[in-house]
Amino acid sequence: MSSTLGSIRKYLPTLRKREGSIASSPTTDVPVEENLDEKRGKLDGDSDVDVASKEVTTAVDPDLNPGELTFEEDAAGGLGRHLGVFSCTLLIVGRIIGTGIFSTPSSILGSVGSVGASLMLWVLGFVLSFCGLFIWLEFGTMFPRSGGEKVYLEAVYKKPKHLATVIFATNAIILGFTASGCIVFAQNILVAAGQPADRWVTRGIALGVIGFVTLLHGLTPRLGVYVMNGLSLFKIVILLFVVITGWVVLSGHTHIQDPHANFRNAFAGSSNSSNDYATATFKVLNAYAGWSNVNYVLNNVKNPVRTLKIAGPLGLSICAILYLLANVSYFAAATKEEITKSGATVASLFFHNVFGAKAQKALTVFVALSALGNVITVTFAAARINQELAKEGIPLPFGNRFWASNWPTGKSPLPGLIIHLIPSVIVIIAPPPSVAYPFILDVEGYPGQIINFFIVIGLFYLRWKKPHVPRPFKVWWPLAVFFLAAAIFLLVAPFLPPANGKGDTPPLPYYLYCLVGIAVMAVGVLYWAAWRILPGWFGYEYVPRKEKLEDGTTVTLFSRKKIQ
């Protein structure tokens, strides 16, 4: 116990010496042209060093260097570059395929009212996801460092200083939980065991899942990657089995009497409410969420620019094809009414109708494992986002040294995993699971669309202000315009009354999730003001400096200084 406390104590601000600090201001960290030319002279081919040089090229412009750290400082520490194209593709597949395709088709169908409209939304989600992927590819290849949207917002929205970073941090920490996957895992395991989904039993299992995943990635990082890859492959196999089974059902070689019934007059009963379509689209996009997963961990990726350009489109394409065909299989094996009433177990309904009760239980176990894989993948990326935020100097309790570190192994950010664990536990415990799952999906989606809106605006701003900045990948601008238009629609439509007047999370008001999402971002503004503005009223300011930790991580720290 004393040794553990001792290892933590060295990261706390009041107990650690400052002799390892690197005193410098943000402007002095901008590389000069001589260093750039010297590095270019050593380049050969598309190596990681070459990628680094492209980042240095953009960092030469002080208006573009994201955050306080240079590229080399930001990439230091941890396991280094150990993820290749295979692992990165599975990182995307494992993040996308999870609870969504197995659990949300029923609520999407219930929102839009028809099979045809539901399938069209899945196609729309595929198109929007590819547009978003290409935008994130442009940003990710310009700034090949971990953090995703954090980095891109910092590169574009420089003033007020740190405002974009703090707003993103608030959203990432408060809404970056993986409670929904844990809940779905618990519910499916209980169904497989033939046990009632008691509220506290469900919560207890969900808490055990998030605790296990935190320790897996925090203490055995390489094993965590192997488990993550294995479960991602397992999910592909499950969906392939669903798709092939659906083909057999459609061919008429099963006891399903009329497998084509849902495809006749497929648009009958379609909703006319913009709110219904917006809410359903949030769920579809949440099911596709994960195409940007590699952008969050680029410090761990070999040849990040090349790998990102291959793994992103490949991973999303695999998932999109499987998603569309799996939906067709669901609609072939059950009536519209059965699917709408199936709740969060539409995949088990599919196997029950095709193979019977025993097969339903087996499939439920598979769905639970898929949800577990999704939790493992989401947590892997979220921990590194939290670590990047701590490295940037965003004020956190107990000081940033600990939260930015790779304690205790020196290879994996267990403190970042703990930041992710806390809101996940709160969300699992607080609301009732029957309401929590759809509401969580909605709350997560709305602030994400606000961030997407500003990311696309930032893309056009950089195209205008910095047209000659190196861009290893360049998105076709009409795709970015389409993505922007969709983001605007998804920001406005949820406030319009739904057809049933209640939305899909009664007794909660249909617009509540939008207000909660906006409130979270407003908390970020207030937190930023308390950090950056309030001290000035009392004659103080916070001055940045850098410090290198024992595990090789460089962290930005802020010291209070009296204004002269």
N, C-alpha and C positions, 0 to 999 in steps of 0.2 A: 504493500500500500504506500509506504513512504517513498519507494523508488518511482511509483507512478506519479505521485504528487510532485516529486522532484522534476520529472520529465515535463510535466505541465508547467511548473513554476517558471521555467526558463523563458516561456513565451509571454508571461504576464508583464505589463508595462512597468510596474513598480518594482519588479524583482530582477530585471534583466539589465546587464550593463550595455552601454551604447557604443562600445569600442568597435563593433562591426559595422557601424553606420556608414553610409555613403552619402555624405552631405552634398546635395546638389539641388538646384532648382529645375523646374520642368524645361526651361529654355536651354540650360546647359547640357541637357541630355540629348538634344537633337543632334544626330550625327552630322559631321562636316563632310564636305565634298572629298577631301583627301582620304578620309577613312573609307568612303564609298568606292573611290577609284582603286584603292589598295585591295579592297575585298573583291571587286570585280576582276581584278587581275588574277585572282586565284580560282575563279569559277570554271567549272567544266561540266557542261551538260545540265540536265534538269535535276540537280541534287538539292538536298535540303538547304545547303549553303546558298544555292542560286535563288531558292525561294526566299531565304532570309534577305538577300540583297534587294529583291523586289520590294519587300517590306521596308527596308532601309531607304529605298528610293522615295517612297511616299513619306517616310518619316523625316526626310530632309526638309520638307515643308512643315513648319511648325503649326500650320493650320490643320494638318491632317494627322499628325501623330496622335493616335487615340490614347487618352489617359496620361498618366505620369511616367510609365515605364517604357523603356526602349524594347525593341523586338527581342534582343538577346536576354535582357533582364526578365521579360515576361515569360519566356520559354524555359527558364532555368528551374531546376528542382524536379522532384518526383522521379518517375520511371523514364522520363524522356520520350523520344519518338519510338514507339513500339507497336503501333497499330498500322497495318497495311490495308490494301484494297479489300481483301476478304473480310477482315474484322470490321472495317468501316461500313461495308455494304450490309453486313449483318447488324451493325449498330443502328442503321436506319431501319432495316426490316424489323428488328426486335422492338424498336420504339414504336413503329407504326402499327404493327400487328399486336394486338393485346386485347383489351376489353371491348374496343369499339366494334369490330366486325362481328363479334360473337354476342354482343349485348345491346347495341343501340339500333339495329334495323327495326325493331318493334316500335320504339319511341319515335323514330323518324317517320315510319309509316303512319303512326297515330297522329302525328302533327300535320302531315300533308294530305292524308286521306285516301291516297290511291297508290297502287303498285307502280304505275307508270311515272308519276311524279317522284316517287321515292327513288326509282332507278335513275331518273334524270338528275336528281340531286347528287347521287354517287358519281355520275359522270362529271357533273359540274365541280364537285370536290376534287376529282382527279385533275381537271384542267386548271383550276385555281392553284392546286398544290404544285403543279409543274411551273406555272408562272412564278409563284413564290420561290420555288427552288432555284430558278434561273436568276432571280434578283439576288438571292442569298449567295449564289455562286459568284456573281460579280463582286459583291462585298467580301466574301470569304477569300477569294483569290487576290484581292487588293490588300487585305489585312489578314494574312494567314496566322492568326493567333487565337487562343481559346477565348470564349466569352460570348460569341454570337452577337446578338443584337446590342449587347452592352458596348462592344467595340465599335459597331457601326454608328450608334447614336453618339458616342463620344467623338468620333471623327467628324461628324457633321454639325452637331449642336454644341458648339463650344461655349456659347454664352446664353444665360448666366452659367458661370463655371460650376461644373459638377451637378447641375440640376438634372440633366438627362440621366446621368449615372445613378443618382439617388432615386429618381422615380422608377427606373428600371429595377434597381435593387429591391425596392419595396415590393414591387409586383412579383419579382422572381422569388423572394424569400417567403412572402405571405401566401402567394398563390402557386408556389412551385411544389406543392405537395403531390404525393402519389396515393392519396387515400382511396380514390375510386378503384384503382387496380387491386388494392388490398381488400376492399369490401367485396368486389366481384369474386376474388379468390375464395374468400371466406364463405360467401353464399353458395358457390358451386361445390365446394368441398362438403358443406352440410347437406346439400341435395344428394350428392353422391353417397354420403353415409346414411341417407334416409332419416336425417335428423331435422327437426324444425329450425328455421333460421331465427332463433331467438336473438333479440337485439344485442344483449351483452355477450352472448356466445360469438356472434358475428364480429363484434368489436374486439373481443379477446384474440380471435384468430388473426384479424387484420393487424392488430398491434404486434403480434408475434412475427408476422411477415415483414413488416417494416423494420423491426428490430434485427431480424436475421440478415436482411439485405444490407443494413448499415454496417454490421460487423463483417459481413463477407467482403465488401469492397474496402472497408477501412483497415482490416487486419490481413487479408489475403488477396491483394489486388490482382495478381496474375490468375489465381483460381477464379476470381470474380469474372474476369474477361472470358475464361474458358467456359464457365457456366452460362454466361450471357450468350456466347456464340452457339453453344449447344442447344439452348432453349429457342434461339432464333431459328435454327435449322428445323427444330421440332415443330415450330409453328407453321413453317412452310409446308411440312409434310401433312399436318392436320388440315390446312386449308386445301391442299391438293386432293386429299381424301374426300373432303366435303364437295369439292367441285366435280370430281369424277363420279361420286355418288349421285350428284344432281343430274349429270348427263344420263346416268342409268335410269333415274326416275323419269326424266323427260322422254326417254325412249319407250316408256310404257312397260318396262320389264320388272316392275315392282307392284305391290298391292295398292299403291296410290291410284285411286279411280280416275281422276281427271287432272293430271299434272299441268295441263295447259290452261286451267280455268282462270288463274290470276292474270294471264296474259291476253285474255279476251276483254275488250273494253278496259284496257289497263288504266286509263285515266279517269274512269268513272268515280265520282265522289271526291275529286281533287278539291283541296281547300282554295278559297279565294282571298285568304288573309296574308298580307305581306309578313306579319309577325310570325305566323306559322312557318313560313318558308325560311325566314331568317333564323328562327330558333332551331329548326331542323338542320339548316346549313351549318350552324355552329357545331352541332353534333357530328355531322359528316366530316367537317374540317378537323375536329378533334380526333376522329378515327384515323384521318390521314396524318395527323400531327406527328412529326418525327423526321420529316425529310430534311430538316436543318440540324439534325442531331450531331453530325460530324463537325459542324461549325463551332459547336460549344467546346470541343476537345482537341482543336487543331494543334495545340502544343504537344500532344501525344501521338501525332500522326506522322508517319514517314512520308517524305515528299508531299507535303500537305496540299499544294496547288494541284498537282497531277492526280493525287488520290481523291481529292474532293470532286474534281470534274468527272471522275469515273464512278465513284461509289454513290454519289447523289442521284443521278438519273437512273442508274441500274437498280438501286434499292427501291426507289419510288415506283419504277415501272413494274417490278415484281409484285409489289403490294397492290398496285392499282388493278392489274389484271386479275389477281386472285380475289380482290374485293368484289369486283363487278360480277364475276362468275359465281362467287359464293352467295351473293344476294339472289341471283337467278335460281340457285339451288334451293334456298329457303322458300322462295315463292312457289316453287314447283311442288314442294312437299307438304305445304300447309295452306289453309285458307287465310284470307285477309284477317278475319276475326280471330283466329287462333294466334296468329303472329302478334296482333295488337295486344292481346291479353297475356302474352308470354312473359312480359316484363323483361328482366335482365337475363333470361335463359332461352333466348330464341334458338341458339344452336342446339341445346339439349332437346328442345321441341322437335327440331328437324330430325334428330336421330331417333327420337321416340316414335315419330310417325313412320319412319322408314324401316327401322330395325327392331323396335320394341323397347320395353322398359330397361332391360339389362344393358343394351347398347347405349341408352340414354345416360345411365349412370357412368359408363366408361367414358363417354364423350364429355360429361361434366367434369371428370377428373382432368381430361386433356385441356379443357377450357381454363380450369383453375391453374394448370401449369403454364398456360399461355399468359394468363394474367400475371403470374409470378415473374415470368420472363420480362414482361413489360415493365414491371416495378423495378427489376434489377437494372434494366437498360436506362430508364428515366433517371433513376437515382445516380447512376454512374456519371451522366452528363450534368445533372443538377448540382452535384457536389463540386464539380470543377467550375461551374458558373459562380457558386458561392465563394470559392477560393479566389477567383479573379476579382470579385467585388471586394473581398478583404484585402487583397494585394493592392488594390487601388486606393485604399485608405478610408473607405466609407466607415464612419465611426460605429463600432460594434461593442457590446458589453465585454468586459475583461480584456480589451485591447486587440489589435489586429494581428499581432505576431502569432498568437495561437490559432486564430481562425484562418490565417493565410498559410499555415504550415502544413507539412505532411506528417504530423505527429500521429502515431508513435513509430511507424515503420520507416519513415523517411521516403516512402514510395507512393503513398496514397493519402488524399486529404480527408482523414477521419473527421477533423473539425468541420469541414465543409459538409460532410455527411450528417453531422449532428445538427447543423443549421437546417438542413432539409428534413431531418427527423421531427423536429419540434412542431412545425405547423401540420405535418402529416398526422401526428398523434392527436392534436387538437381537433382536426376535422373528423377523424375517425370516431372520437369520443363524443363530440358535441351534438351533431344533428342525428335524427333517426335515419337509419340506412335506407328506408323506403323512399324518403324524400331527398336524401343526401346525394344519391348517384346522379339523377338528372340535373339537379341544381348545381352540383359541383362542375359538371361539364359546361353548363351555361356560364357560370362565374369565371371559369378559366378562359373561356373563349372570348369574352367581350374585351377585357383589357389587352388581350393579345392582338385584337383587331386595331385597337388604338395605336399600339406599338407598330404594327404592320403599316398603318397609314403614314406614320412619320418616317419609317424606314424608306418607303417608296418615294416620298417627298424628298428625302435626303439623297436618294439615288439621282433624281433629276437635278437637284441642286449641285451635286458634285459634277455631273455631266456638263453643267453650265459654267461653274466656277473653275473647275480643274479638268478641262478636257484632255490634257496631255499626260495625266497621271497614268502609270502603267496599269493596264487592266487585262490580266491573262484570260479572262472570260468576260464577254460583254453581252448582256441580255438585249434582245430585240425590243425596242421601246414600246411598240403596241401591246406586247404582253404585260409590260409594267403598267401601262395605262389601264388595261383590263383588270389587273389585280387591284389597282388603286380604286377603280370604280366599284369593284366588289366589296372592298373594305369600307367604303363610304356607305354603301347600301346596308351592310351588316352593322354599321354603327347607328343608323337611323331607324331601320325597320323594326327592331325589337321594342321600340316605344309605341308602335301602332297597335291597337287592340287586336288580339287574336280572334278567330272565328267563334270559339267557345267562350270568350270573355275571361278565361281563367289561365290560359297557358298550359304547360305540361308539368308544373310543380305546385298544384294546389295543396294546401290552402295559401301558399305564398303568392303574392301578387306577381303577375306575369313580367312586370318591368323591374322586379326587385334585383335580379342578378345584374342588370345593367348598372343600377345605382350602387350596388356593392362593389362592382369593378371600378367604377369611377371614384368611389370613396377611397378605395385602396390606393389609387394613384394620387388622390388629394392628400392622403397621409404622407406620401413621398414628398410632396411639395412642402408640407409643414415641417417634415424632418429636415429637409434641405435648408429651410429658412432658419430653423433652430441652430443648425451647424454653421452656416455660412454668413447669415445676416445678424442674428441676435447678438453674437459676441462683439460685433462692431459697436453696438449701442453701449456696451460697457467698456469700450476702449481697448478691445483685444482683437487679434486675428490669428488664424491658424496657418502656419508655415510648413510646407512639405519638406520631408527629407526621406532618404532611402536607406534601408538596412537589409543586409544579407543574412538570412538565418542559417543555422548549422546544416539544414538539409539542402541548402543551395537555393532556396526560394528567396527572391527579392521582394520586399514589401515596402509600400509607401506609408510613412507615418507622419502625422501632423502634430506639431507642437504649438502650444498657445504662446503668443508673443504680444507684448503690450505695444499698441500703435504709438509711434513717436509723434 
